[in-house]
Amino acid sequence: METRERLGSRLGFIMLSAGCAIGCGNVWKFPWMCGQYGGGGFMLVYLLCLLLLGLPALIMEFSIGRAAQVSPVHMYQKLQKPGKKWGLWGYISLFGNVALMAFYTVVTGWIIYYFYQFAVGSNEDLGFEPMLSSPGVNVTFLLITVVAAFVILSFQLQSGLERVSKIMMVALLVLMVVLAVHSLTLPGAGEGLSFYLIPDFSKINGSVVVGAMNQAFFTLSVGMGGMAIFGSYIDKEHSLMGEAVNVIILDTFVAVIAGLIMFPACFSYNLEVTAGPSLLFDTMASVFNHMAGGRWWGTLFFLFMVFAAMSTVLGVCENILAMVRELTGWNRPKGCIVCGVVIFLLALTTALGFSVIHFQPFAEGSTWLDFWDFIVSNNVLPLGSLILALFCCNRFGWGWDSFMAEANAGKGMKVRNWMKPLFRYFVPAVILFIYLYGMINFSWK
């Protein structure tokens, strides 16, 4: 049997886990959801969901990954008691990760396209709709994304994924701070800050809570083994609550800074903050086209976006690759070729869904992207987090004592016994309630 690969350092683990969490969820999806759901109120509910639901789920996912020492496709099977059937969720995790890449790689391609257009000075005529309706642009930049990811992943873990992630994450954090400071100096920035940071409680309703919970799980990649795989690559030197807190702090920092870059700029130039998915593209491109030196600020902004998006693509594709290799016994290069081809073909549905392959799964105007996002954000992530909580905290699963022993192995912050009701009852009950509420009130038609 092949020896399990290891990460070279604790910093590598934190940067890799945070890199998987930090991505389009923080800097594409979080700001537009925040804009659509009323700004500060959404931010408040989102932070509460991260603390009360996201943190416990992340600790549990790291724990079963480190205890099992296998990929998510087999981790439940390895830890379950004889005669139980938890292993099925491992295969659903694999499907969920592939479904995520079926649209995430396309969005990453859009970001690389915008970066390229700003870098070469063709930013004046950029538009989100023209880009969506161009099959050539979508397929070309999807291919670039998938090839780049699997070329990096074809190298061994420490020399490929870990090294690239450390460099990208440090560059990402530096670029973000520079852009945020610049945005805060714009005229009218104060109004944008007020909208973003001061909650308007009248705008908080059930839809805001559902959106905030789904976004918390989406941004942390918990519920389908996105974090468990990195747990399986580390030793027992540090306890897992502290590691989870570190990842959440970095993840939240990036999401908050993304809003500090975007909302002051939107209010300064009287641009629509409720633009939805095009907020990052049309609105921010317009901001840069209005400002002095905008081409270079835009190039920097979309470079940071490329780093953020690619860090997640690499993290999730590593997860898919690990699961497929465990099921087939393939080496890294062969696994990379097969996984890359499958993901590219599946993602063509999203890439061509705005121009050639018309599919309207839900309300009028919905597309393949909405279909894949619905599977992942509205179903696999929350239900996966529910399964995690039930498995880790009950005798019919792995059990509270086994979970606590694994989570607390090593030095650092510990899970305490008084937290058991939070993990065992509060987390699954709230997830189930919000999930059902979201399904009942979803815009099906």
C-alpha positions as CSV (number, residue, x, y, z in Angstrom):
1,M,0.0,0.0,0.0
2,E,1.3,3.5,-0.9
3,T,2.4,5.6,2.1
4,R,0.0,8.5,2.8
5,E,1.4,11.8,1.8
6,R,2.0,14.5,4.5
7,L,2.0,18.2,4.5
8,G,5.5,19.7,5.3
9,S,4.4,22.2,8.0
10,R,1.6,23.5,10.1
11,L,1.6,26.8,8.1
12,G,1.2,24.7,5.0
13,F,-1.9,23.0,6.5
14,I,-3.4,26.3,7.7
15,M,-2.8,28.0,4.3
16,L,-4.1,25.1,2.4
17,S,-7.2,24.7,4.5
18,A,-7.8,28.4,4.4
19,G,-7.1,28.5,0.7
20,C,-9.7,25.9,0.1
21,A,-12.2,27.9,2.2
22,I,-11.2,31.2,0.7
23,G,-12.3,31.6,-2.9
24,C,-15.2,32.7,-5.0
25,G,-17.4,32.1,-1.9
26,N,-15.7,35.0,-0.2
27,V,-14.9,37.4,-2.9
28,W,-17.6,36.7,-5.5
29,K,-20.5,35.2,-3.7
30,F,-20.3,36.8,-0.3
31,P,-20.3,40.5,-1.5
32,W,-23.2,40.0,-3.9
33,M,-25.3,38.1,-1.3
34,C,-24.5,40.8,1.2
35,G,-25.6,43.4,-1.3
36,Q,-28.8,41.6,-2.1
37,Y,-29.7,40.8,1.5
38,G,-29.3,44.3,2.9
39,G,-25.7,44.7,3.9
40,G,-24.9,44.8,7.6
41,G,-27.8,42.6,8.7
42,F,-26.7,39.7,6.5
43,M,-23.1,40.2,7.7
44,L,-24.3,39.9,11.4
45,V,-26.3,36.7,10.7
46,Y,-23.5,35.2,8.6
47,L,-20.9,35.7,11.4
48,L,-23.3,34.1,13.9
49,C,-23.8,31.1,11.6
50,L,-20.0,30.8,11.2
51,L,-19.4,30.8,14.9
52,L,-22.4,28.6,16.1
53,L,-22.6,26.2,13.1
54,G,-19.5,26.5,10.9
55,L,-16.9,26.2,13.7
56,P,-18.4,23.0,15.2
57,A,-18.8,21.5,11.7
58,L,-15.2,22.3,10.8
59,I,-13.8,20.8,14.0
60,M,-15.8,17.6,13.3
61,E,-14.7,17.4,9.7
62,F,-11.0,17.9,10.6
63,S,-11.3,15.2,13.3
64,I,-12.8,12.5,11.2
65,G,-10.3,13.2,8.4
66,R,-7.3,12.9,10.8
67,A,-8.7,9.9,12.6
68,A,-9.6,8.0,9.5
69,Q,-6.3,8.8,7.5
70,V,-8.2,8.1,4.3
71,S,-10.1,10.3,1.8
72,P,-13.7,11.3,2.4
73,V,-15.0,8.5,0.2
74,H,-13.9,5.9,2.8
75,M,-13.6,7.9,6.1
76,Y,-17.1,7.1,7.4
77,Q,-16.7,3.4,6.5
78,K,-13.4,3.3,8.4
79,L,-14.8,4.9,11.6
80,Q,-18.3,3.5,11.6
81,K,-19.3,0.7,14.0
82,P,-19.9,-2.8,12.5
83,G,-23.2,-3.2,10.6
84,K,-23.8,0.5,10.1
85,K,-24.2,2.2,6.7
86,W,-22.6,5.6,7.1
87,G,-20.3,4.9,4.2
88,L,-22.9,5.9,1.6
89,W,-22.2,9.5,2.4
90,G,-18.6,9.2,1.2
91,Y,-19.9,8.6,-2.3
92,I,-22.3,11.5,-2.0
93,S,-19.3,13.7,-0.9
94,L,-17.5,12.7,-4.1
95,F,-20.5,13.6,-6.2
96,G,-20.9,17.0,-4.3
97,N,-17.2,17.9,-4.9
98,V,-17.6,17.1,-8.6
99,A,-20.8,19.1,-8.8
100,L,-19.1,22.1,-7.2
101,M,-16.3,22.0,-9.8
102,A,-18.9,21.8,-12.6
103,F,-19.6,25.5,-12.0
104,Y,-16.8,26.8,-9.9
105,T,-14.1,26.1,-12.6
106,V,-16.2,28.2,-15.0
107,V,-16.5,31.2,-12.6
108,T,-12.7,30.9,-12.1
109,G,-12.3,31.0,-15.9
110,W,-14.4,34.3,-16.0
111,I,-12.0,35.8,-13.4
112,I,-8.9,34.8,-15.3
113,Y,-10.5,36.3,-18.4
114,Y,-11.1,39.6,-16.7
115,F,-7.6,39.6,-15.3
116,Y,-6.2,39.0,-18.8
117,Q,-8.4,41.8,-20.3
118,F,-7.2,44.3,-17.7
119,A,-3.6,43.3,-18.0
120,V,-3.5,43.8,-21.7
121,G,-5.5,47.1,-21.5
122,S,-8.8,45.8,-23.1
123,N,-10.9,46.7,-20.1
124,E,-12.9,49.6,-21.5
125,D,-15.4,47.3,-23.4
126,L,-15.6,44.5,-20.9
127,G,-19.1,43.3,-20.1
128,F,-20.5,40.4,-18.1
129,E,-23.4,39.6,-20.5
130,P,-21.2,39.6,-23.7
131,M,-18.7,37.3,-21.9
132,L,-21.5,34.9,-20.8
133,S,-22.9,34.7,-24.3
134,S,-19.5,33.9,-25.9
135,P,-19.0,30.1,-26.1
136,G,-15.3,30.5,-27.2
137,V,-14.4,32.7,-24.1
138,N,-16.1,30.4,-21.7
139,V,-14.7,27.1,-23.0
140,T,-11.1,28.5,-23.5
141,F,-10.8,29.9,-20.0
142,L,-12.5,26.9,-18.4
143,L,-9.8,24.7,-20.1
144,I,-7.0,27.0,-18.8
145,T,-8.4,26.7,-15.3
146,V,-8.7,22.9,-15.4
147,V,-5.3,22.3,-17.0
148,A,-3.5,24.6,-14.6
149,A,-5.1,22.9,-11.6
150,F,-4.3,19.4,-12.6
151,V,-0.8,20.2,-13.8
152,I,0.0,21.5,-10.2
153,L,-1.8,18.5,-8.6
154,S,0.2,16.0,-10.7
155,F,3.3,16.8,-8.5
156,Q,3.7,15.4,-5.1
157,L,1.7,17.1,-2.3
158,Q,4.5,19.1,-0.7
159,S,6.2,20.2,-3.9
160,G,3.0,20.9,-5.8
161,L,-0.1,21.9,-3.9
162,E,1.4,23.0,-0.6
163,R,4.1,25.2,-2.1
164,V,1.8,26.9,-4.6
165,S,-0.9,27.5,-2.0
166,K,1.5,29.2,0.5
167,I,2.8,31.6,-2.2
168,M,-0.8,32.4,-3.5
169,M,-2.2,32.9,-0.1
170,V,0.5,35.3,1.1
171,A,0.2,37.3,-2.2
172,L,-3.6,37.2,-1.9
173,L,-3.6,38.7,1.7
174,V,-1.1,41.5,0.7
175,L,-3.1,42.4,-2.4
176,M,-6.4,42.6,-0.5
177,V,-5.0,44.9,2.2
178,V,-3.6,47.3,-0.5
179,L,-6.9,47.3,-2.4
180,A,-9.0,47.8,0.7
181,V,-6.9,50.8,1.9
182,H,-7.2,52.3,-1.6
183,S,-11.0,51.8,-1.6
184,L,-11.4,53.4,1.8
185,T,-9.8,56.6,0.5
186,L,-12.4,57.1,-2.3
187,P,-14.9,60.0,-1.9
188,G,-18.2,58.7,-0.5
189,A,-16.6,55.6,1.0
190,G,-18.4,56.3,4.4
191,E,-21.8,55.6,2.9
192,G,-20.7,52.2,1.6
193,L,-19.1,51.4,5.0
194,S,-22.4,52.2,6.7
195,F,-24.4,50.0,4.4
196,Y,-21.9,47.1,4.8
197,L,-21.1,47.2,8.5
198,I,-24.2,48.7,10.3
199,P,-27.1,46.1,10.6
200,D,-30.6,47.2,9.5
201,F,-32.6,44.7,11.6
202,S,-35.8,45.4,9.6
203,K,-34.1,43.6,6.6
204,I,-33.4,40.4,8.5
205,N,-35.9,37.6,7.6
206,G,-36.0,33.9,7.0
207,S,-34.5,34.2,3.6
208,V,-31.5,36.1,5.0
209,V,-30.9,33.4,7.6
210,V,-31.1,30.6,5.0
211,G,-28.7,32.5,2.7
212,A,-26.3,33.2,5.6
213,M,-26.2,29.6,6.7
214,N,-25.7,28.2,3.2
215,Q,-23.0,30.8,2.6
216,A,-21.2,29.9,5.9
217,F,-21.0,26.2,4.8
218,F,-20.2,27.1,1.2
219,T,-17.3,29.4,2.2
220,L,-15.8,26.9,4.7
221,S,-16.3,23.9,2.3
222,V,-17.6,21.8,5.1
223,G,-20.1,19.0,4.7
224,M,-18.6,17.1,1.8
225,G,-15.1,16.3,2.9
226,G,-13.4,19.4,1.5
227,M,-11.6,19.9,4.9
228,A,-11.4,16.3,6.0
229,I,-8.9,15.5,3.3
230,F,-6.5,18.1,4.8
231,G,-7.1,16.7,8.3
232,S,-5.9,13.4,6.9
233,Y,-2.6,14.9,5.9
234,I,-1.5,16.3,9.3
235,D,-0.1,14.9,12.5
236,K,-1.4,15.1,16.0
237,E,0.9,17.8,17.3
238,H,-1.9,20.5,17.5
239,S,-5.5,20.1,18.7
240,L,-8.1,20.8,16.0
241,M,-10.3,23.5,17.6
242,G,-7.4,26.0,17.4
243,E,-6.7,25.0,13.8
244,A,-10.4,25.4,12.9
245,V,-10.4,28.9,14.6
246,N,-7.3,29.9,12.6
247,V,-8.9,28.9,9.3
248,I,-12.2,30.7,10.1
249,I,-10.4,33.9,11.1
250,L,-8.5,33.9,7.8
251,D,-11.6,33.0,5.8
252,T,-13.7,35.7,7.5
253,F,-10.9,38.3,7.2
254,V,-10.9,37.8,3.4
255,A,-14.7,37.9,3.1
256,V,-14.9,41.1,5.2
257,I,-12.0,42.8,3.3
258,A,-13.6,41.9,-0.1
259,G,-16.7,43.9,1.1
260,L,-14.4,46.7,2.2
261,I,-12.9,46.8,-1.3
262,M,-16.3,46.6,-3.1
263,F,-19.0,48.5,-1.2
264,P,-17.1,51.9,-0.7
265,A,-16.2,51.8,-4.4
266,C,-19.8,51.1,-5.4
267,F,-21.2,54.0,-3.3
268,S,-18.4,56.3,-4.5
269,Y,-19.4,55.8,-8.1
270,N,-23.2,55.4,-7.6
271,L,-23.2,51.8,-8.8
272,E,-25.8,49.1,-7.9
273,V,-24.9,46.9,-4.9
274,T,-27.8,44.5,-5.5
275,A,-26.5,43.5,-8.9
276,G,-26.2,39.8,-7.8
277,P,-23.6,37.5,-9.5
278,S,-22.5,40.2,-11.9
279,L,-21.5,42.5,-8.9
280,L,-17.8,41.4,-9.1
281,F,-17.6,41.7,-12.8
282,D,-19.7,44.6,-14.3
283,T,-19.7,46.7,-11.1
284,M,-16.1,46.4,-10.2
285,A,-14.9,46.7,-13.8
286,S,-17.0,50.0,-14.0
287,V,-15.4,51.2,-10.8
288,F,-11.9,50.7,-12.2
289,N,-12.7,52.2,-15.5
290,H,-13.8,55.4,-13.6
291,M,-10.7,55.8,-11.5
292,A,-7.2,57.2,-12.2
293,G,-4.8,54.3,-12.9
294,G,-7.9,52.0,-13.1
295,R,-6.3,49.6,-15.5
296,W,-3.6,48.7,-13.0
297,W,-5.9,48.7,-10.0
298,G,-8.2,46.4,-11.9
299,T,-5.3,44.1,-12.9
300,L,-4.3,43.9,-9.3
301,F,-7.9,43.2,-8.1
302,F,-8.5,40.4,-10.6
303,L,-5.0,39.0,-9.9
304,F,-6.0,38.6,-6.3
305,M,-9.4,37.1,-7.4
306,V,-7.5,34.6,-9.5
307,F,-5.4,33.6,-6.5
308,A,-8.5,33.3,-4.3
309,A,-10.5,31.2,-6.9
310,M,-7.6,28.9,-7.8
311,S,-6.8,28.1,-4.2
312,T,-10.3,26.6,-3.9
313,V,-10.2,24.9,-7.2
314,L,-6.9,23.3,-6.2
315,G,-8.2,22.3,-2.7
316,V,-11.4,20.7,-4.1
317,C,-9.7,19.0,-7.0
318,E,-7.1,17.5,-4.6
319,N,-10.1,16.1,-2.6
320,I,-11.6,14.6,-5.8
321,L,-8.3,13.2,-6.9
322,A,-7.6,11.6,-3.5
323,M,-11.0,9.9,-3.5
324,V,-10.7,8.6,-7.1
325,R,-7.1,7.4,-6.4
326,E,-8.3,5.5,-3.3
327,L,-11.1,3.9,-5.3
328,T,-8.9,2.9,-8.3
329,G,-5.3,2.7,-7.0
330,W,-4.1,5.1,-9.8
331,N,-1.0,7.2,-9.4
332,R,-1.2,11.0,-9.3
333,P,-0.5,11.7,-13.0
334,K,-3.1,9.2,-14.3
335,G,-5.7,10.3,-11.7
336,C,-5.1,14.0,-12.8
337,I,-5.7,13.2,-16.5
338,V,-8.9,11.3,-15.9
339,C,-10.3,13.7,-13.2
340,G,-9.4,16.7,-15.4
341,V,-11.2,15.4,-18.4
342,V,-14.3,14.4,-16.5
343,I,-14.6,17.8,-14.7
344,F,-13.9,19.7,-18.0
345,L,-16.7,17.8,-19.8
346,L,-19.2,18.2,-16.9
347,A,-18.3,22.0,-16.6
348,L,-19.1,22.5,-20.3
349,T,-22.8,22.4,-19.2
350,T,-22.2,25.6,-17.2
351,A,-19.8,27.2,-19.7
352,L,-22.3,26.8,-22.6
353,G,-25.4,27.1,-20.4
354,F,-25.7,30.8,-21.2
355,S,-25.4,30.5,-25.0
356,V,-25.7,27.0,-26.4
357,I,-27.1,24.4,-23.9
358,H,-30.3,26.1,-22.6
359,F,-31.7,24.5,-19.4
360,Q,-34.0,26.3,-17.0
361,P,-34.3,24.1,-13.9
362,F,-36.1,26.5,-11.6
363,A,-37.6,30.0,-11.9
364,E,-37.5,31.8,-15.2
365,G,-33.9,32.8,-16.2
366,S,-32.2,30.0,-14.1
367,T,-29.4,28.1,-15.7
368,W,-27.0,25.2,-15.4
369,L,-25.0,27.3,-12.9
370,D,-28.1,27.6,-10.7
371,F,-28.7,23.9,-10.9
372,W,-25.2,22.9,-9.8
373,D,-25.1,25.5,-7.1
374,F,-28.5,24.3,-5.8
375,I,-27.2,20.8,-5.5
376,V,-24.1,21.9,-3.6
377,S,-25.1,25.0,-1.6
378,N,-28.7,24.1,-0.8
379,N,-28.3,20.4,-0.3
380,V,-25.0,18.6,-0.1
381,L,-23.2,21.1,2.2
382,P,-26.0,21.6,4.8
383,L,-27.0,17.9,4.8
384,G,-23.4,16.9,4.9
385,S,-22.9,19.1,8.0
386,L,-26.0,17.5,9.5
387,I,-24.5,14.0,8.9
388,L,-21.2,15.1,10.4
389,A,-22.9,16.2,13.6
390,L,-25.0,13.1,13.9
391,F,-22.0,10.8,13.2
392,C,-19.6,12.5,15.6
393,C,-21.8,13.0,18.6
394,N,-24.0,9.8,18.9
395,R,-23.4,6.2,19.8
396,F,-24.9,5.0,16.6
397,G,-22.1,6.9,14.8
398,W,-18.5,7.4,15.8
399,G,-19.4,8.6,19.3
400,W,-18.7,11.8,21.3
401,D,-15.8,10.3,23.3
402,S,-14.0,9.1,20.1
403,F,-14.6,12.5,18.5
404,M,-13.4,14.5,21.5
405,A,-10.2,12.4,21.9
406,E,-9.3,13.0,18.3
407,A,-10.2,16.7,18.3
408,N,-8.2,17.3,21.5
409,A,-5.1,15.3,20.6
410,G,-2.1,17.8,20.7
411,K,-1.5,21.2,22.2
412,G,-3.9,24.1,21.8
413,M,-7.6,24.9,22.3
414,K,-9.8,22.0,23.4
415,V,-13.4,20.9,22.9
416,R,-15.0,20.8,26.3
417,N,-17.7,18.4,27.6
418,W,-20.0,21.4,28.3
419,M,-20.0,22.0,24.5
420,K,-21.7,18.6,23.9
421,P,-25.3,19.9,23.7
422,L,-24.1,22.6,21.2
423,F,-22.5,19.9,18.9
424,R,-25.1,17.1,19.5
425,Y,-28.4,18.9,19.6
426,F,-28.2,22.6,18.7
427,V,-26.1,22.2,15.4
428,P,-28.2,19.4,13.8
429,A,-31.5,20.9,14.9
430,V,-30.7,24.4,13.5
431,I,-29.3,23.0,10.3
432,L,-32.4,20.8,9.7
433,F,-34.8,23.6,10.5
434,I,-33.1,26.2,8.2
435,Y,-32.7,23.5,5.5
436,L,-36.4,22.6,5.5
437,Y,-37.4,26.3,5.6
438,G,-35.1,27.0,2.6
439,M,-36.6,24.1,0.6
440,I,-40.2,25.2,1.4
441,N,-39.5,28.8,0.4
442,F,-37.2,28.1,-2.6
443,S,-38.1,29.8,-5.9
444,W,-38.9,26.5,-7.7
445,K,-40.9,28.1,-10.5
